[in-house]
Amino acid sequence: LRVALRSWRQSCGVDVVPLLDDMLASSVGRAAGMAAAATTVASRRRAASVARAASVATTAARTARSGASGLSSGRLGAAHARRSFATDGAAGSASKAARAAKGQRGVTRKALRGLGYVAGGGTVAAVGWAQVDEGFGRSCKFWVRAFPIFLHYRAVQYYINWRGLPDDVAEPIWEELHDRYAPTAEKLTLELKGMYLKNAQLVSTRDEFLPPQYMAFCKRTQDQVESDFAPGEARRVIEAELGKPISEVFEWFEDEVYGAASIGEVHRARLLDGTDVVVKVQYPGIEQKFRSDMKTMMSFCELAMPQHVKPLKEIEKQFMTEFDYRGEAQNLREVAENIMPVFGDRVFIPLPHEELCTKTVMVMDMVKGVRLTDGVRAQYRAYAESQGRTLEDLEEEMKEKMRRGEIERKDVHDEARKGRAINAMVRTIDGVKNGGRLLYNWTAGWVAPQLEYKWSELPINLAEILDLLNKVHAHEIFVDGAFNGDPHPGNILLCPDGRIGLIDYGQVKRITLEQRLEYARCIVALARGTKQDVVDRYTDLGVRTRDMNPDILWRYASFWNDRDDDVVTGGRNIQTFMDWCEATDPVQFVPEDHVMAGRVSVMMRGMGNAFGLRMRTAPMWLPVAEQLLRDNMENPEDSIPHAMAQKRRAAAVALLEEKRKAAKDKAKAAASDASSTAGGAGLQVA
């Protein structure tokens, strides 16, 4: 049994042998105690029987001495008989007690032996099965190493709530837990990868989702993931999938990884016709890992966080579409044909080469540029160096100021306008300077060395980029009905020509016209309606909670589809807010077809929060949503009857007030005229 448990320790990293020793020692101690107790009871019963027999014999002897000899003999015989009977009874009782104690000890030994056989056999079977079934082994690692962390956090949370500790006292307790477990979580995530790595990439878009200790490594997963392939293995997989050598397909192929993600990696290459492309290769067996991970996470959520189960089911269904690159190639072409004619001057979406796409290999045009996060960090690094500081120091200072509330998030529209104005000013100054250089080059430059024209690097207008991304995704959702459900920052690139490159369309969700109309009405209510309008339109989607609490429904609708400020969350962090909503009025049903659209809203706002920008998605999506309703012969104002009723009442009150004011002014004018007339008559009389 201990050998099996040591194998378990090597597999899962947890030593349970001491725990087993404690358990066995406790069991053996209990068995010994039971046997000793049985022996003591038998001894006491035997002693009592002998004492009773001696008492009977003494009484008989006294009676025999005081009676006649015949009678005495008779009584003596009776006493002897009774004594013999009593002695035999005592011996029988002692024998029965001994047999009972021995039987108890035998039962205990058998129970312990059976427990050992079951535990040993179960452990050996579990360890052996973990070696054979990788999914089972991954699940064991998660439960053994991650679940105790969750239990520790929950225990601390209950303790803090029970003691009613204030935030300034509770904060150091939480920080100690974060410092203790963040390295363990990072190690486990990078070891298992799969769905756990995908989740780390997802939560990395929202700084308030996790404490800084966890968020630091989650952000690194966006573009700093190690390859699962051995050297040269990706090349062999591509050749096996395409059925021909690399040299017959590509002019050159770069074995160095260009980018690695949760389910595959990307390599740069050039086709024989000179087209620069990237080749996306899926890791072997990754689909089975994801499916196993999703089952494990679903079981965990059902046990610990049931409010996440229903959205997770829809996310699982969308994730499973990522494992066939032929479907992703189809998604890529469909979205490109929808978006490029409308936003082609500001957005670039690459096209796939379907003839070179298989289930696990996809070839598409290369997007030349740098990731949005890398471009932003490069500019901040240059600014930090100009101030004699490091980028890390600057980032930490900004995060600390934001945590203390010293820096408020700025409105995305205001910042976009400011960014455009700054860029225009920079270009104007560059134009004036280059105009002087042009004049010099065309005069003195004929005989002297000419001056070089210089153009400043424009600051990245993050607010304008986010505004553009919201317009693109609103068009995908409401106009096309086919949208990317995974728009995290790692899939957004800054192109040299100033456009935004969009990649990775593995999770494209399609919704019908009726579903788009329902969602458009909900967006109109969130942007322009009252709380009751929002609740009515949200329940029209099919959302149901246990008690149908209007306040909770409004908060759910706002959080998933519009905003997550303190007005909605009540100042709680995201996890506490979700727990509170679930405890107050748990969700019973959420329509799967609208989950992914809400996920896009959450991720869009997450990018804004990461860059210090405050935004609401409902007002940004409102123009496209209203246009969809108008194109289908609907008046957007029909979606907000309560708001329109308030508007009509306000208009009626304003009209009544205006009439009263007009009547008052008229009466005042009439009185003034009467006074003037009376004055004129008096003057004539005078």
C-alpha positions in Angstrom: 0.0 0.0 0.0 2.8 2.4 0.8 4.6 1.6 -2.4 1.4 2.4 -4.3 1.0 5.7 -2.4 4.6 6.7 -3.1 3.8 6.2 -6.8 0.8 8.5 -6.3 3.0 11.0 -4.6 5.4 11.0 -7.6 2.5 11.3 -10.0 0.5 14.0 -8.2 3.1 15.7 -6.0 1.2 15.0 -2.8 2.5 12.8 0.0 -0.4 10.9 1.6 1.7 8.2 3.4 1.8 10.1 6.7 -1.9 10.6 6.4 -2.3 6.8 5.9 0.0 6.1 8.9 -2.2 8.4 11.1 -5.3 6.7 9.8 -4.0 3.2 10.5 -2.6 4.1 13.9 -5.9 5.6 14.8 -7.8 2.5 13.6 -5.4 0.1 15.4 -5.7 2.1 18.5 -9.5 2.0 18.3 -9.4 -1.8 17.8 -7.1 -2.4 20.7 -9.3 -0.3 22.9 -12.4 -2.3 21.9 -10.6 -5.6 22.6 -9.4 -4.3 26.0 -12.8 -3.1 26.9 -14.3 -6.5 25.9 -11.7 -8.4 28.1 -12.4 -6.1 31.0 -16.1 -6.7 30.8 -15.6 -10.5 30.7 -13.3 -10.4 33.8 -15.8 -8.3 35.7 -18.6 -10.7 34.8 -16.5 -13.7 35.9 -15.5 -12.1 39.2 -19.1 -11.2 39.9 -20.3 -14.8 39.3 -17.6 -16.3 41.6 -18.5 -13.8 44.3 -22.2 -14.7 44.1 -21.3 -18.4 44.3 -19.1 -17.9 47.4 -21.9 -15.9 49.0 -24.3 -18.8 48.5 -21.8 -21.4 49.8 -21.2 -19.3 53.0 -24.9 -19.1 53.7 -25.4 -22.8 53.2 -22.6 -23.6 55.6 -24.0 -21.4 58.3 -27.3 -23.1 57.9 -25.8 -26.6 58.1 -24.0 -25.9 61.4 -27.1 -24.6 63.1 -29.5 -27.4 61.9 -29.9 -31.2 62.5 -27.4 -33.5 61.1 -29.7 -35.1 58.6 -31.3 -31.8 57.7 -27.8 -30.4 57.8 -26.5 -33.0 55.3 -29.5 -32.3 53.0 -28.9 -28.6 53.1 -25.2 -29.1 52.7 -25.9 -31.1 49.6 -28.2 -28.4 48.3 -25.6 -25.7 49.0 -23.0 -27.8 47.2 -25.2 -28.2 44.3 -26.0 -24.5 44.2 -22.3 -23.7 44.5 -21.4 -26.0 41.7 -24.2 -24.5 39.6 -23.0 -21.0 40.4 -19.4 -21.8 39.7 -20.3 -23.4 36.4 -22.4 -20.4 35.5 -19.5 -18.0 36.3 -17.2 -20.1 34.2 -19.7 -20.1 31.3 -20.2 -16.3 31.5 -16.4 -15.8 31.5 -16.1 -18.2 28.5 -18.8 -16.4 26.6 -17.2 -13.0 27.4 -13.8 -14.3 26.2 -15.3 -15.6 23.0 -17.1 -12.3 22.5 -13.9 -10.4 23.0 -12.0 -12.7 20.7 -14.8 -12.4 18.1 -14.7 -8.6 18.4 -10.9 -8.6 17.9 -11.4 -10.8 14.9 -14.0 -8.5 13.4 -11.8 -5.5 14.0 -8.8 -7.2 12.3 -10.9 -8.3 9.4 -12.3 -4.7 9.1 -8.8 -3.2 9.1 -7.6 -5.9 6.7 -10.5 -5.1 4.4 -9.9 -1.4 4.7 -6.3 -1.9 3.8 -7.2 -4.1 0.8 -9.8 -1.5 -0.4 -7.5 1.5 0.1 -4.5 -0.3 -1.3 -6.4 -1.7 -4.3 -8.2 1.5 -5.0 -5.0 3.5 -4.8 -3.1 1.1 -7.0 -5.9 1.1 -9.5 -6.1 4.9 -9.4 -2.4 5.4 -9.9 -2.3 2.7 -12.6 -5.3 4.2 -14.4 -3.8 7.7 -14.2 -0.8 6.3 -16.0 -3.0 4.8 -18.7 -5.8 7.5 -19.0 -4.2 10.9 -19.3 -7.5 12.7 -18.7 -8.0 10.9 -15.4 -4.5 11.8 -14.4 -5.0 15.4 -15.2 -8.2 15.4 -13.2 -6.5 13.9 -10.2 -3.8 16.5 -10.4 -6.4 19.3 -10.4 -8.4 17.9 -7.5 -5.4 17.0 -5.4 -3.5 20.3 -5.9 -6.1 22.9 -6.8 -9.2 22.0 -4.7 -7.4 22.3 -1.3 -6.4 25.9 -2.3 -10.1 26.6 -3.0 -11.1 25.1 0.4 -8.5 27.2 2.2 -9.8 30.4 0.6 -13.4 29.5 1.5 -12.4 28.8 5.1 -10.7 32.1 5.4 -13.7 33.8 3.8 -16.1 32.2 6.3 -13.7 33.1 9.2 -13.5 36.8 8.1 -17.3 37.0 7.7 -17.9 35.3 11.0 -15.5 37.6 12.9 -16.8 40.6 10.9 -13.2 41.7 10.3 -12.8 45.1 8.6 -11.1 45.4 5.2 -7.9 46.8 6.6 -7.6 43.8 8.9 -8.7 41.2 6.3 -6.4 42.5 3.5 -3.1 41.2 5.0 -4.8 37.8 5.5 -5.8 37.7 1.8 -2.4 38.9 0.6 -0.7 36.1 2.6 -2.9 33.5 0.8 -2.2 35.1 -2.6 1.5 35.1 -2.1 1.4 31.5 -0.9 -0.8 30.0 -3.6 -0.1 32.1 -6.8 3.2 30.2 -7.6 1.4 26.9 -7.1 -1.4 28.0 -9.5 1.0 29.2 -12.1 3.0 26.0 -12.0 -0.1 23.8 -12.2 -1.5 25.9 -15.1 1.7 25.8 -17.1 2.1 22.1 -16.4 -1.4 21.1 -17.4 -2.0 23.8 -20.1 -5.1 22.8 -22.0 -8.3 24.4 -20.8 -6.6 25.8 -17.7 -4.2 27.8 -19.9 -7.2 29.0 -22.0 -8.9 30.3 -18.8 -5.8 32.1 -17.7 -5.8 33.9 -21.0 -9.5 34.8 -20.6 -9.3 36.2 -17.1 -6.1 38.1 -18.1 -8.3 40.6 -19.9 -9.8 41.9 -16.7 -7.4 43.3 -14.1 -10.1 43.2 -11.4 -10.9 39.5 -11.9 -7.9 38.3 -10.0 -5.4 39.6 -7.4 -2.1 41.0 -8.8 -0.2 37.9 -7.7 -2.3 35.8 -10.0 -2.9 38.3 -12.7 0.8 38.7 -13.4 1.3 35.2 -14.7 -2.1 35.2 -16.4 -1.1 38.1 -18.5 2.1 36.3 -19.5 0.0 33.5 -21.0 -1.3 35.8 -23.7 1.9 35.6 -25.7 4.6 33.8 -23.6 3.5 30.1 -23.8 6.1 27.4 -24.4 5.7 24.9 -27.3 4.4 21.4 -26.6 6.3 20.1 -29.7 9.7 18.6 -29.6 12.2 20.1 -32.1 11.2 19.3 -35.6 7.9 17.6 -34.6 5.8 20.4 -36.0 7.4 19.9 -39.4 6.7 16.2 -39.3 3.0 16.8 -38.4 2.6 19.2 -41.2 4.1 16.8 -43.8 1.9 14.0 -42.5 -1.3 16.1 -42.7 -0.6 17.6 -46.2 0.8 14.3 -47.5 3.9 15.8 -49.1 7.3 17.2 -48.0 7.6 20.8 -46.8 9.7 21.7 -49.8 6.8 20.9 -52.2 4.5 23.3 -50.5 6.7 26.2 -49.1 9.6 28.1 -50.5 10.9 28.2 -46.9 9.5 27.2 -43.5 10.7 28.6 -40.2 11.0 25.9 -37.5 11.2 28.5 -34.8 7.9 29.1 -33.1 6.3 32.4 -34.1 3.6 32.1 -31.5 2.2 29.5 -29.2 -1.3 29.2 -27.8 -3.4 26.8 -25.7 -4.2 24.3 -28.5 -1.5 24.9 -31.1 1.4 27.0 -32.3 2.2 29.1 -35.4 5.2 29.1 -37.8 6.1 31.6 -40.5 6.5 30.4 -44.1 6.4 31.4 -47.7 4.4 29.6 -50.4 6.1 28.7 -53.7 4.2 31.6 -55.4 5.9 34.1 -53.0 3.0 34.7 -50.6 4.0 35.1 -47.0 1.8 33.0 -44.8 1.6 31.6 -41.3 1.0 27.9 -40.6 -1.0 26.9 -37.6 -0.4 23.4 -36.2 -2.5 21.7 -33.5 -0.9 19.8 -30.7 -1.5 16.1 -30.8 -4.1 14.9 -28.3 -5.1 18.4 -27.3 -8.8 17.9 -28.0 -9.0 15.0 -25.6 -7.2 17.1 -22.9 -9.7 19.9 -23.4 -12.7 17.6 -23.1 -11.3 16.1 -20.0 -10.5 19.5 -18.5 -14.0 20.7 -19.2 -15.5 17.8 -17.4 -13.3 18.4 -14.4 -14.1 22.1 -14.4 -17.8 21.4 -14.7 -17.7 19.0 -11.8 -15.8 21.6 -9.7 -18.2 24.4 -10.6 -21.2 22.2 -9.8 -19.7 21.6 -6.4 -18.2 25.0 -5.5 -19.6 27.7 -7.9 -22.9 26.6 -9.4 -23.6 30.1 -10.8 -20.9 29.5 -13.5 -22.2 26.1 -14.7 -24.8 27.3 -17.3 -22.5 29.9 -19.1 -19.7 27.3 -18.9 -21.7 24.8 -20.9 -22.1 27.2 -23.8 -18.5 28.2 -23.7 -17.6 24.5 -23.7 -19.7 24.0 -26.9 -17.9 26.9 -28.6 -14.5 25.7 -27.5 -15.1 22.4 -29.0 -15.3 24.0 -32.5 -11.7 25.1 -32.3 -10.3 21.7 -32.9 -11.2 21.5 -36.6 -9.1 24.0 -38.4 -11.2 23.5 -41.6 -14.1 25.1 -39.7 -11.9 27.9 -38.5 -10.8 28.5 -42.1 -14.4 28.8 -43.2 -15.1 31.2 -40.3 -12.1 33.3 -41.2 -13.3 33.7 -44.8 -16.9 34.4 -43.9 -16.0 37.1 -41.3 -13.4 38.7 -43.7 -16.0 38.9 -46.5 -18.5 40.5 -44.1 -16.1 43.0 -42.4 -13.5 44.0 -45.0 -16.0 45.8 -47.4 -17.2 48.0 -44.5 -14.0 48.4 -42.3 -11.3 47.5 -44.8 -9.6 50.9 -44.6 -9.1 50.5 -40.8 -9.1 46.7 -40.2 -7.3 43.8 -41.8 -8.5 40.1 -41.6 -6.3 37.5 -43.3 -7.7 35.0 -45.8 -7.1 31.2 -45.5 -5.7 28.9 -48.1 -8.4 26.2 -47.9 -6.5 23.8 -50.2 -3.8 23.6 -47.5 -6.1 23.3 -44.5 -6.8 20.1 -42.7 -8.3 19.2 -39.3 -5.0 20.0 -37.5 -3.2 22.3 -39.9 -4.2 25.7 -41.3 -2.4 28.0 -43.7 -3.5 31.7 -43.9 -2.1 35.0 -45.1 0.4 36.6 -42.7 -0.6 39.7 -40.8 2.5 41.9 -40.6 2.6 43.8 -37.3 3.0 43.5 -33.6 0.6 42.5 -31.0 -1.4 45.3 -29.4 0.0 44.5 -25.9 3.6 44.5 -27.2 3.1 47.8 -29.0 1.6 49.5 -25.9 4.4 48.2 -23.7 7.0 49.4 -26.2 5.6 52.9 -26.0 5.4 52.9 -22.2 8.9 51.5 -22.0 10.2 54.4 -24.1 8.4 56.9 -21.9 9.7 55.2 -18.8 13.3 55.3 -20.1 12.9 59.0 -20.9 12.0 59.5 -17.2 15.0 57.4 -16.1 12.8 54.5 -14.8 12.0 51.0 -15.8 8.7 49.8 -17.4 8.1 47.5 -14.4 8.4 50.4 -11.9 6.0 52.5 -14.0 3.4 49.8 -14.3 3.5 49.0 -10.6 3.1 52.7 -9.7 0.2 53.1 -12.0 -1.5 49.9 -10.7 -1.1 51.0 -7.1 -2.5 54.4 -7.9 -5.5 52.8 -9.6 -6.0 50.5 -6.6 -6.0 53.5 -4.2 -8.4 55.4 -6.4 -5.9 58.1 -7.2 -6.4 57.6 -10.9 -9.9 57.4 -12.3 -10.7 55.5 -15.5 -11.4 58.0 -18.3 -14.3 57.9 -20.7 -13.3 56.1 -23.9 -15.0 58.6 -26.2 -13.3 61.6 -24.6 -9.9 59.9 -24.7 -10.5 59.0 -28.4 -11.1 62.6 -29.3 -8.1 63.7 -27.3 -5.9 61.1 -29.0 -7.0 62.2 -32.4 -6.3 65.8 -31.5 -2.8 64.9 -30.2 -2.0 62.9 -33.3 -3.2 65.8 -35.5 -1.0 68.2 -33.6 2.0 65.9 -33.9 1.5 65.6 -37.6 1.1 69.3 -38.0 4.4 70.0 -36.2 6.1 67.3 -38.3 4.7 68.9 -41.4 5.9 72.4 -40.5 9.4 71.0 -39.7 9.6 68.9 -42.9 8.3 71.9 -44.9 11.4 73.8 -43.7 13.6 70.9 -44.6 12.0 70.8 -48.1 12.6 74.5 -48.6 16.2 74.1 -47.5 16.7 71.0 -49.7 15.4 72.8 -52.8 17.6 75.9 -52.2 20.8 75.5 -50.2 20.5 71.7 -50.5 21.6 71.9 -54.1 25.1 72.7 -53.0 25.0 71.5 -49.4 24.1 68.1 -47.9 20.3 67.7 -47.9 18.4 67.3 -44.7 16.5 64.0 -44.0 12.7 64.2 -43.5 11.6 63.0 -40.2 8.2 61.8 -39.0 7.4 61.3 -35.3 6.0 58.0 -34.1 2.4 58.7 -33.3 1.2 57.6 -29.8 -1.1 54.6 -29.9 -4.7 55.9 -29.5 -6.0 53.0 -27.4 -9.4 54.6 -27.0 -9.9 54.9 -30.7 -8.8 51.3 -31.2 -11.3 50.1 -28.6 -14.0 52.3 -30.2 -13.2 50.7 -33.6 -13.2 47.1 -32.1 -16.6 47.7 -30.6 -18.0 48.9 -33.9 -16.6 45.9 -35.7 -18.0 43.4 -33.2 -21.4 45.2 -33.1 -21.5 44.8 -36.9 -20.6 41.1 -36.6 -23.3 40.5 -34.0 -26.3 42.5 -35.2 -25.7 42.8 -39.0 -23.9 39.6 -39.9 -25.0 37.2 -37.1 -21.5 35.6 -37.1 -19.1 37.0 -34.5 -15.8 36.1 -32.8 -16.4 35.0 -29.3 -12.8 35.2 -28.2 -11.5 38.8 -28.9 -8.7 38.8 -26.3 -5.7 41.3 -26.7 -3.4 38.5 -28.0 -5.5 38.3 -31.2 -5.2 42.0 -32.0 -2.2 43.3 -34.0 -1.0 46.8 -34.9 -0.2 46.8 -38.7 2.5 49.1 -40.2 -0.1 50.8 -42.4 -2.1 51.9 -39.3 -4.8 49.3 -39.6 -5.8 46.8 -36.9 -5.1 43.1 -37.7 -7.7 40.6 -36.3 -6.8 36.9 -36.1 -8.0 33.6 -34.5 -11.6 33.0 -35.5 -11.9 29.5 -34.0 -14.8 30.5 -31.8 -17.3 32.0 -34.2 -20.9 32.0 -32.9 -23.8 32.3 -35.3 -27.2 33.6 -34.3 -30.5 33.9 -36.2 -32.2 37.1 -37.2 -34.8 36.6 -34.5 -32.1 36.2 -31.9 -30.4 39.3 -33.1 -33.6 41.3 -32.9 -34.2 40.1 -29.3 -30.6 41.0 -28.3 -30.9 44.4 -30.1 -34.0 45.2 -28.0 -32.1 44.3 -24.8 -29.2 46.6 -25.8 -31.7 49.5 -26.5 -33.2 49.0 -23.0 -29.7 48.9 -21.4 -28.6 52.1 -23.2 -31.8 54.1 -23.0 -34.4 52.4 -20.8 -35.4 52.2 -17.2 -34.6 49.3 -14.9 -38.0 47.8 -15.6 -37.4 48.1 -19.4 -34.1 46.2 -18.9 -35.7 43.5 -16.8 -38.5 43.1 -19.3 -36.2 42.8 -22.3 -33.8 40.6 -20.5 -36.5 38.1 -19.5 -37.7 38.2 -23.1 -34.5 36.5 -24.0 -35.5 33.6 -21.8 -33.5 34.3 -18.7 -35.0 32.9 -15.5 -34.0 33.1 -11.9 -35.5 31.3 -8.9 -37.5 34.3 -7.5 -37.4 36.6 -10.6 -36.0 39.4 -8.4 -36.1 42.5 -10.6 -33.0 44.0 -8.9 -30.9 40.9 -9.4 -32.2 40.5 -13.0 -31.2 44.1 -13.8 -27.7 43.6 -12.3 -27.2 40.3 -14.3 -28.3 42.0 -17.5 -26.1 45.0 -16.9 -23.0 43.0 -15.9 -23.0 40.6 -18.8 -24.1 43.1 -21.5 -23.2 46.6 -20.6 -21.2 47.7 -17.6 -19.7 46.5 -14.3 -19.2 49.7 -12.3 -20.0 50.1 -8.6 -23.6 51.0 -9.4 -24.1 47.4 -10.7 -21.8 45.5 -8.4 -22.4 47.5 -5.2 -18.6 48.0 -4.8 -18.0 44.2 -4.6 -15.3 42.5 -6.6 -16.4 40.3 -9.5 -16.4 36.9 -7.7 -18.0 38.3 -4.5 -20.6 40.0 -6.7 -21.5 36.8 -8.5 -21.6 34.8 -5.2 -23.9 37.4 -3.8 -26.3 37.3 -6.8 -26.3 33.5 -6.7 -27.1 33.5 -3.0 -29.8 36.1 -3.3 -31.6 34.8 -6.4 -29.8 31.9 -8.3 -30.1 31.7 -12.0 -32.3 28.8 -13.3 -31.9 29.2 -17.0 -29.8 31.2 -19.4 -30.3 30.9 -23.2 -27.1 29.5 -24.6 -27.4 31.5 -27.8 -26.9 34.8 -26.0 -24.0 33.7 -23.7 -21.2 34.4 -26.2 -22.5 37.9 -27.1 -22.3 38.7 -23.4 -18.8 37.3 -23.2 -17.7 39.6 -26.0 -19.1 42.6 -24.0 -17.2 41.5 -20.9 -14.0 41.1 -22.8 -14.3 44.4 -24.6 -14.8 46.2 -21.3 -11.9 44.1 -19.9 -9.5 45.6 -22.4 -10.7 49.0 -21.6 -10.2 48.5 -17.9 -6.7 47.1 -18.5 -5.8 50.4 -20.3 -7.5 52.6 -17.8 -10.5 53.4 -19.9 -14.1 53.4 -18.7 -16.7 52.2 -21.2 -20.2 50.8 -21.6 -20.8 48.5 -24.4 -24.6 49.1 -24.7 -24.3 52.8 -25.8 -21.5 51.9 -28.1 -23.5 49.1 -29.8 -26.7 51.2 -29.7 -26.6 52.7 -33.2 -26.1 49.3 -34.9 -28.8 47.7 -32.7 -31.3 50.5 -33.5 -30.6 50.3 -37.2 -31.2 46.6 -37.2 -34.6 47.2 -35.6 -35.5 49.9 -38.1 -34.4 47.7 -41.0 -36.9 45.1 -39.8 -39.8 47.6 -39.4 -39.5 48.0 -35.7 -39.4 51.3 -33.8 -36.6 51.1 -31.2 -38.6 53.1 -28.8 -41.1 50.2 -28.6 -38.4 48.3 -26.7 -38.4 50.9 -23.8 -42.1 51.6 -23.0 -41.4 52.6 -19.4 -38.7 55.1 -20.5 -41.0 56.5 -23.2 -43.8 56.8 -20.7 -41.5 58.8 -18.4 -40.5 60.9 -21.3 -44.1 61.7 -22.2 -44.9 62.5 -18.6 -41.9 64.8 -18.4 -42.9 66.4 -21.7 -46.5 66.9 -20.5 -45.2 68.5 -17.2 -42.8 70.7 -19.2 -45.7 71.7 -21.5 -48.0 72.5 -18.6 -45.2 74.5 -16.9 -44.6 76.4 -20.2 -48.4 77.2 -20.5 -48.5 78.4 -16.9 -45.5 80.6 -17.5 -47.0 81.9 -20.7 -50.3 82.7 -18.9 -48.4 84.4 -16.1 -46.4 86.5 -18.6 -49.6 87.4 -20.5 -51.3 88.5 -17.3 -48.3 90.5 -16.3 -48.2 92.1 -19.7 -51.9 92.9 -19.5 -51.5 94.5 -16.1 -48.6 96.5 -17.4 -50.7 97.7 -20.4 -53.5 98.6 -18.1 -51.2 100.6 -15.9 -49.7 102.4 -18.9 -53.2 103.2 -20.3 -54.3 104.6 -16.9 -51.2 106.7 -16.7 -51.8 108.1 -20.2 -55.4 109.1 -19.3 -54.2 110.8 -16.2 -51.6 112.7 -18.1 -54.3 113.9 -20.6 -56.5 115.0 -17.8 -53.7 116.9 -16.3 
